[in-house]
């Protein structure tokens, strides 16, 4: 990525992530109709791991990732084990569109994490106002009438907000601890860890025979929204950095809400229509300060708050037409 903004590859990855992680909320809602949340996590991660395993093994990426297995496990716990289960449990009572909107608060929490790490740029007026507006929007959606037309399940909403905190943390683990590890190996090993961890829990909690729609949704969730999506996610982090990478979450709720309304007939209410723009606008200002391109000093400040990220690979180029790494 050059000083002119996202590279062409960056924009393509950004668009892919908008779609790949905007669809899962609909699929999760279908999966948990007949799968337990733990069974969904085990199935989703193991399907993806089995799909990627031969490629990771043959390329040597799995061996490289194993050398750093504690951080790979940490990434898996933060990015997969907690969020996948919490989302599955929350969507047993929350509409998929509302879930997608609440997850869109990831940039708000990413800004707070950066502040805790010493990034003083978060204290700029525009970003502080963004934090305030974003959380007010969340309050309107959660405390007021949600997509269901009634009160929102506060426990389920809290679970989704915790997911947002975990999702905001994961890119920093990747960039600062696993940036030099082949992404294919990290993803595959993390999914194996989490799938094996959840497998016995899945067996104990799955009490019904899954329906065909749920099975189909689980397969799509594992192949498209997990295996393929995580490869794109790691590429996006390397291309644009851990600060800008979560910005695709601004678009995810739009896709989630539209799909929920069209496919699942989830109603659009006043509470959602008021809170939605507040959340998106607040996240934008909190994450970027209202600029289309964060200044280089913003990301430099974040880099100084943690251990140095390993240097870019030799093929890195500064030209906008070339990938960053």
C-alpha positions in Angstrom: 0.0 0.0 0.0 1.4 3.4 -0.9 0.8 6.8 0.4 -2.1 7.2 -2.2 -4.3 4.8 -0.2 -5.4 1.2 -0.7 -3.8 -0.6 -3.5 -5.9 -2.4 -6.1 -5.3 -5.6 -4.3 -6.3 -3.9 -1.0 -9.6 -2.8 -2.4 -10.3 -6.3 -3.9 -9.6 -7.9 -0.5 -11.7 -5.2 1.2 -14.7 -5.9 -1.0 -14.3 -9.7 -0.5 -14.3 -9.4 3.2 -17.4 -7.1 3.1 -19.2 -10.0 1.5 -17.6 -13.0 3.1 -18.2 -11.8 6.6 -21.5 -10.1 5.9 -23.1 -13.4 4.9 -22.2 -15.6 8.0 -24.9 -13.9 10.2 -27.6 -15.3 7.9 -25.9 -18.7 7.7 -25.4 -18.9 11.5 -29.1 -18.2 12.1 -30.0 -21.1 9.8 -27.3 -23.4 11.3 -28.4 -23.0 15.0 -32.0 -24.0 14.1 -30.9 -27.6 14.5 -27.2 -27.5 15.6 -26.0 -26.6 19.1 -23.6 -23.6 19.2 -20.7 -25.9 20.1 -21.5 -28.3 17.3 -21.6 -25.3 14.9 -18.1 -24.2 16.0 -16.7 -27.7 15.8 -18.2 -28.3 12.4 -17.3 -24.9 11.0 -13.6 -25.1 12.1 -13.0 -28.7 11.2 -14.6 -28.4 7.8 -12.3 -25.5 7.0 -9.2 -27.2 8.6 -9.7 -30.4 6.6 -10.1 -28.3 3.4 -6.9 -26.4 4.1 -4.7 -29.1 5.7 -3.2 -30.7 2.6 -2.1 -27.3 1.2 -0.7 -26.2 4.5 1.2 -29.4 5.0 2.6 -29.6 1.5 3.8 -26.0 1.5 5.5 -26.3 4.9 3.3 -23.6 6.4 1.9 -26.0 9.0 5.4 -26.8 10.3 6.3 -23.1 10.5 3.1 -22.4 12.4 3.7 -25.2 14.9 6.9 -23.5 16.0 4.7 -20.7 17.3 1.8 -22.8 18.5 1.1 -20.8 21.7 0.4 -17.6 19.8 -1.5 -19.6 17.1 -3.7 -21.0 19.9 -4.1 -17.6 21.4 -5.3 -16.3 18.0 -7.7 -19.2 17.6 -9.2 -18.6 21.0 -9.7 -14.9 20.4 -10.7 -15.0 16.8 -12.6 -18.3 16.6 -13.4 -20.2 19.9 -15.0 -17.3 21.7 -16.7 -15.4 18.8 -18.0 -18.4 16.9 -19.7 -19.9 20.0 -21.0 -16.5 21.3 -22.5 -15.6 17.9 -24.2 -19.0 17.6 -25.6 -18.7 21.1 -26.7 -15.1 20.6 -28.4 -15.8 17.3 -30.7 -18.2 19.0 -32.6 -15.1 20.3 -31.2 -12.2 18.2 -32.1 -11.5 14.5 -29.1 -11.9 12.1 -29.3 -8.3 11.0 -29.1 -6.9 14.5 -26.2 -9.3 15.2 -24.3 -8.0 12.2 -24.9 -4.4 13.3 -23.5 -5.0 16.8 -20.4 -6.7 15.4 -19.9 -3.6 13.4 -18.7 -1.9 16.6 -15.3 -3.6 16.1 -13.5 -0.3 15.1 -14.8 1.4 18.2 -13.2 -1.3 20.4 -10.1 -1.3 18.2 -9.7 2.4 18.9 -10.0 1.9 22.6 -7.4 -0.9 22.5 -5.1 1.3 20.6 -5.6 4.0 23.2 -4.8 1.6 26.0 -1.6 0.7 24.1 -0.5 4.4 24.0 -1.9 5.6 20.7 -2.7 9.2 21.6 -4.3 9.9 18.2 -7.5 8.3 19.5 -7.9 11.4 21.8 -8.3 13.7 18.8 -11.8 15.4 18.9 -13.1 13.7 15.8 -12.2 10.2 17.1 -13.6 10.9 20.6 -16.8 12.1 19.1 -16.9 9.0 16.9 -16.6 6.8 20.0 -19.4 8.6 21.7 -21.7 8.6 18.7 -21.1 4.9 18.0 -21.9 3.8 21.5 -25.0 6.0 21.6 -26.1 4.2 18.5 -25.5 0.9 20.1 -27.6 2.1 23.1 -30.4 3.1 20.9 -30.5 -0.3 19.1 -30.2 -2.4 22.3 -32.3 -0.4 24.7 -34.9 0.7 22.2 -37.0 -1.4 19.8 -34.7 -3.7 17.8 -35.4 -5.6 14.7 -37.9 -7.8 16.5 -40.1 -4.8 17.3 -39.7 -5.4 21.0 -37.0 -5.3 23.7 -33.7 -6.8 22.7 -32.3 -9.7 24.7 -29.6 -7.8 26.7 -27.6 -11.0 27.5 -27.4 -11.9 23.8 -26.5 -8.4 22.8 -23.8 -8.4 25.4 -22.4 -11.6 23.9 -22.2 -10.0 20.5 -20.5 -6.9 21.8 -17.9 -9.2 23.5 -17.4 -10.8 20.1 -16.7 -7.3 18.8 -14.0 -6.8 21.5 -12.4 -10.1 20.6 -12.5 -9.4 16.8 -10.8 -6.0 17.5 -8.0 -7.7 19.4 -7.2 -10.5 16.9 -5.6 -8.4 14.1 -3.1 -7.1 16.6 -2.1 -10.6 17.6 -1.6 -11.5 13.9 0.4 -8.4 13.0 2.6 -8.3 16.1 3.2 -12.0 16.9 2.4 -14.0 13.8 3.2 -11.5 11.0 6.2 -13.6 9.9 4.4 -16.9 10.0 2.7 -18.2 6.8 -1.0 -17.3 7.1 -2.1 -20.6 5.7 -0.3 -22.5 8.5 -1.6 -20.2 11.2 -5.2 -20.4 10.0 -5.2 -24.2 9.5 -3.5 -25.0 12.9 -5.8 -22.6 14.8 -8.8 -24.2 13.3 -7.6 -27.6 14.1 -7.0 -26.6 17.7 -10.4 -25.0 18.1 -12.2 -27.8 16.2 -10.7 -30.5 18.4 -11.4 -28.5 21.5 -15.1 -28.1 20.7 -15.6 -31.6 19.3 -16.4 -33.4 22.6 -18.6 -30.5 23.7 -20.4 -30.7 20.4 -21.1 -34.4 20.9 -22.5 -33.8 24.4 -24.7 -30.8 23.4 -26.1 -32.0 20.0 -29.4 -33.7 20.9 -31.4 -33.4 17.6 -30.9 -34.6 14.0 -29.8 -31.7 11.9 -32.0 -30.5 9.1 -30.8 -30.4 5.5 -30.9 -26.5 5.4 -28.8 -26.4 8.5 -26.3 -28.9 7.2 -26.0 -26.9 3.9 -25.5 -23.7 5.8 -22.9 -25.2 8.0 -20.9 -26.5 5.0 -21.1 -23.0 3.3 -20.1 -21.4 6.6 -17.0 -23.7 6.9 -15.9 -23.6 3.3 -16.7 -20.0 2.1 -17.0 -17.9 5.3 -14.2 -19.6 7.2 -11.6 -21.3 5.1 -11.7 -18.8 2.2 -12.6 -15.8 4.3 -9.7 -16.2 6.7 -7.2 -16.5 3.9 -8.6 -13.2 2.6 -8.5 -11.7 6.1 -4.9 -12.4 6.7 -4.0 -11.0 3.3 -6.0 -7.9 4.1 -4.1 -7.4 7.4 -0.8 -7.7 5.6 -1.9 -5.4 2.8 -3.4 -2.5 4.9 -2.3 -3.1 8.5 -4.2 -4.1 11.7 -5.8 -0.6 12.1 -7.4 -0.4 8.7 -8.2 -4.1 8.3 -11.4 -4.0 10.5 -12.9 -1.2 8.5 -14.8 -3.6 6.3 -17.1 -4.1 9.3 -18.8 -0.8 8.3 -20.3 -2.6 5.3 -20.9 -6.1 6.9 -24.1 -5.0 8.7 -25.6 -3.6 5.5 -25.3 -7.0 3.9 -26.4 -8.7 7.1 -29.5 -6.5 7.5 -30.5 -6.7 3.8 -30.1 -10.5 3.7 -32.0 -10.9 7.0 -34.9 -8.8 5.8 -35.1 -10.5 2.4 -34.3 -14.2 3.3 -35.6 -14.4 6.9 -38.2 -11.6 6.7 -36.7 -9.8 9.7 -38.5 -6.5 10.0 -36.8 -3.1 9.9 -38.0 -0.9 12.9 -37.5 2.7 14.0 -34.9 1.7 16.6 -32.7 0.0 14.0 -33.2 2.8 11.5 -32.1 5.4 14.0 -29.3 3.4 15.7 -27.8 2.0 12.5 -26.4 5.2 11.0 -25.2 6.4 14.4 -23.2 3.2 14.8 -21.7 3.3 11.3 -20.9 7.1 11.5 -19.4 6.7 14.9 -17.3 3.7 13.9 -16.0 5.6 10.9 -14.9 8.7 12.9 -13.5 6.6 15.7 -11.5 4.4 13.3 -10.3 7.1 10.8 -10.9 10.5 12.3 -13.2 11.1 9.4 -10.6 10.8 6.8 -10.7 8.5 3.8 -7.0 7.7 4.4 -5.6 7.7 8.0 -2.4 9.7 8.1 0.8 7.6 8.2 1.5 8.9 11.7 -1.7 7.3 13.0 -0.6 3.8 12.1 3.0 4.6 13.1 1.7 5.5 16.6 0.0 2.2 16.9 3.1 0.3 15.8 5.1 2.0 18.6 2.7 0.6 21.2 3.8 -3.0 20.8 6.7 -5.2 19.9 8.0 -4.4 16.3 6.2 -6.2 13.5 8.7 -8.3 11.4 9.9 -6.5 8.3 8.0 -7.0 5.1 9.1 -9.7 2.7 11.6 -8.7 -0.1 8.8 -8.6 -2.7 7.2 -5.6 -1.1 6.7 -2.6 -3.4 5.6 0.9 -2.8 3.9 1.3 -6.2 0.1 1.6 -5.9 -0.2 -1.0 -8.7 1.7 -3.6 -6.7 0.7 -5.6 -3.6 2.2 -4.3 -0.4 3.6 -7.8 0.4 
